[in-house]
Amino acid sequence: MKALVTGATSGIGRCIAESLHKRGWKLILTGRNEKVLKGLQKKFGGGTEIIKAELSDRKEVFRVYEFCRDKNIDLLVNNAGYGIFGKFDSTDLDDELSMIDVNITALHILTKLFLRDFKKRDSGYILNVASVAGFMTGPLLSSYYASKNYVIRLSSAIYEELRREHSNVKITVLCPGPVNTNFNNRAGVSFSVKPVSPEYVAEYALKRLFQGKFFAIPSLTAKLCAVGQRFVPERLLAALTYSVQKAKKTNGV
Ligand SMILES: NC(=O)c1ccc[n+]([C@@H]2O[C@H](COP(=O)([O-])OP(=O)(O)OC[C@H]3O[C@@H](n4cnc5c(N)ncnc54)[C@H](OP(=O)(O)O)[C@@H]3O)[C@@H](O)[C@H]2O)c1
């Protein structure tokens, strides 16, 4: 069995790659950090392939697909992603558009192209990494939250289409709460709730994926958020999220 993992150089993606490797899977790993990719290739050995790619560039996304298309991929893990903190009028537009390209466009392209291949042979798995943020409005991390809403809604629609067709292709959406990775450093925030480990998140996500479950929500706090938000009026939820996000900022808003 062979998997393509995006964002495999760090955090959740790296742990998913390690968990798959322990299960005997062959891996194709992508990220921007070539040194880390080469280190992982050496560590996992035995046929591990790497492809350095900047996923905010659409051409690079297609290049990753072309690299994989004749390699009988059984599992696509769309994990690469990041967040940008700040009031919507003050965040950098180019940075934000790049984030949308990674979090939404790259995931969208790869999901469509691999789904077509998987459906032709009626087998394959897709694991899309969203966030518990995808259930909510996220003032101060507005476009990040919105991007993860997109990932959940897109994946959910595909799940339903596959279910109606009695397809053997499976799709799971991973919705973690805070996880102890490089994510917060990059977004320039700190945790306001105790994070879980990326190793735990990876194992949990793969367990749910191989059970054919749609949601993988890997902690009690995240589960409470995912369910609880349904019972809170939208304006109150946005106000609560604002307070939670403001408390996370390390150097003022
Ligand atoms: N950590 C959390 O609290 C948390 C919670 C919920 C959801 N998530 C989601 O989990 C996923 C993984 O994040 P993480 O927490 O593991 O963060 P991380 O440690 O910062 O890892 C992010 C990964 O994405 C890759 N990446 C980022 N920008 C990229 C780009 N432009 N082109 C190609 N690759 C890119 C990075 O590769 P390079 O460094 O090599 O570029 C890295 O491997 C993200 O989708 C994130 O939104 C995280």
The ligand as a Tripos MOL2 file, in Angstrom:
@<TRIPOS>MOLECULE
LIG
   48    52     1     0     0
SMALL
NO_CHARGES

@<TRIPOS>ATOM
      1 N1         -1.5060   22.3390   15.2420 N.am      1 LIG1
      2 C1         -2.7750   22.5830   15.4540 C.2       1 LIG1
      3 O1         -3.1680   23.0590   16.5440 O.2       1 LIG1
      4 C2         -3.7910   22.2320   14.3950 C.ar      1 LIG1
      5 C3         -5.1370   22.1220   14.7710 C.ar      1 LIG1
      6 C4         -6.0690   21.8120   13.8070 C.ar      1 LIG1
      7 C5         -5.6840   21.5840   12.4950 C.ar      1 LIG1
      8 N2         -4.3810   21.7010   12.1610 N.ar      1 LIG1
      9 C6         -4.0360   21.4830   10.7490 C.3       1 LIG1
     10 O2         -3.0870   20.4320   10.6650 O.3       1 LIG1
     11 C7         -2.3360   20.5580    9.4600 C.3       1 LIG1
     12 C8         -0.8590   20.3630    9.7570 C.3       1 LIG1
     13 O3         -0.4350   21.4050   10.5970 O.3       1 LIG1
     14 P1          0.5880   21.1720   11.8010 P.3       1 LIG1
     15 O4         -0.1270   21.5690   13.0330 O.co2     1 LIG1
     16 O5          1.2010   19.8490   11.7300 O.co2     1 LIG1
     17 O6          1.6060   22.3630   11.4990 O.3       1 LIG1
     18 P2          3.1580   22.3510   11.0760 P.3       1 LIG1
     19 O7          3.9530   21.5830   12.0560 O.co2     1 LIG1
     20 O8          3.4670   23.7970   10.8590 O.co2     1 LIG1
     21 O9          3.1810   21.5880    9.6770 O.3       1 LIG1
     22 C9          2.6740   22.1760    8.5040 C.3       1 LIG1
     23 C10         3.1080   21.3690    7.3050 C.3       1 LIG1
     24 O10         2.5420   21.9820    6.1200 O.3       1 LIG1
     25 C11         3.5660   22.2170    5.1770 C.3       1 LIG1
     26 N3          3.3280   23.4500    4.4400 N.ar      1 LIG1
     27 C12         3.0030   24.6550    4.9430 C.ar      1 LIG1
     28 N4          2.9400   25.5760    3.9740 N.ar      1 LIG1
     29 C13         3.2400   24.9350    2.8130 C.ar      1 LIG1
     30 C14         3.3410   25.3410    1.4550 C.ar      1 LIG1
     31 N5          3.1490   26.6130    1.0990 N.pl3     1 LIG1
     32 N6          3.6810   24.4190    0.5230 N.ar      1 LIG1
     33 C15         3.8990   23.1390    0.8790 C.ar      1 LIG1
     34 N7          3.8240   22.6900    2.1440 N.ar      1 LIG1
     35 C16         3.4910   23.5820    3.0970 C.ar      1 LIG1
     36 C17         4.8460   22.3450    5.9790 C.3       1 LIG1
     37 O11         5.9350   21.9640    5.1600 O.3       1 LIG1
     38 P3          7.3250   22.8410    5.0620 P.3       1 LIG1
     39 O12         7.5890   23.3540    6.4430 O.co2     1 LIG1
     40 O13         8.3180   21.8570    4.5700 O.co2     1 LIG1
     41 O14         6.9820   23.9200    4.1330 O.co2     1 LIG1
     42 C18         4.6270   21.3700    7.1170 C.3       1 LIG1
     43 O15         5.0560   20.0850    6.7370 O.3       1 LIG1
     44 C19        -2.6750   21.9340    8.8780 C.3       1 LIG1
     45 O16        -3.5930   21.7640    7.8080 O.3       1 LIG1
     46 C20        -3.3480   22.6440   10.0480 C.3       1 LIG1
     47 O17        -4.2570   23.6120    9.6240 O.3       1 LIG1
     48 C21        -3.4050   22.0030   13.0640 C.ar      1 LIG1
@<TRIPOS>BOND
     1     1     2 1
     2     2     3 2
     3     2     4 1
     4     4     5 ar
     5     4    48 ar
     6     5     6 ar
     7     6     7 ar
     8     7     8 ar
     9     8     9 1
    10     8    48 ar
    11     9    10 1
    12     9    46 1
    13    10    11 1
    14    11    12 1
    15    11    44 1
    16    12    13 1
    17    13    14 1
    18    14    15 2
    19    14    16 1
    20    14    17 1
    21    17    18 1
    22    18    19 2
    23    18    20 1
    24    18    21 1
    25    21    22 1
    26    22    23 1
    27    23    24 1
    28    23    42 1
    29    24    25 1
    30    25    26 1
    31    25    36 1
    32    26    27 ar
    33    26    35 ar
    34    27    28 ar
    35    28    29 ar
    36    29    30 ar
    37    29    35 ar
    38    30    31 1
    39    30    32 ar
    40    32    33 ar
    41    33    34 ar
    42    34    35 ar
    43    36    37 1
    44    36    42 1
    45    37    38 1
    46    38    39 2
    47    38    40 1
    48    38    41 1
    49    42    43 1
    50    44    45 1
    51    44    46 1
    52    46    47 1
@<TRIPOS>SUBSTRUCTURE
     1 LIG1         1 GROUP 0 **** ****
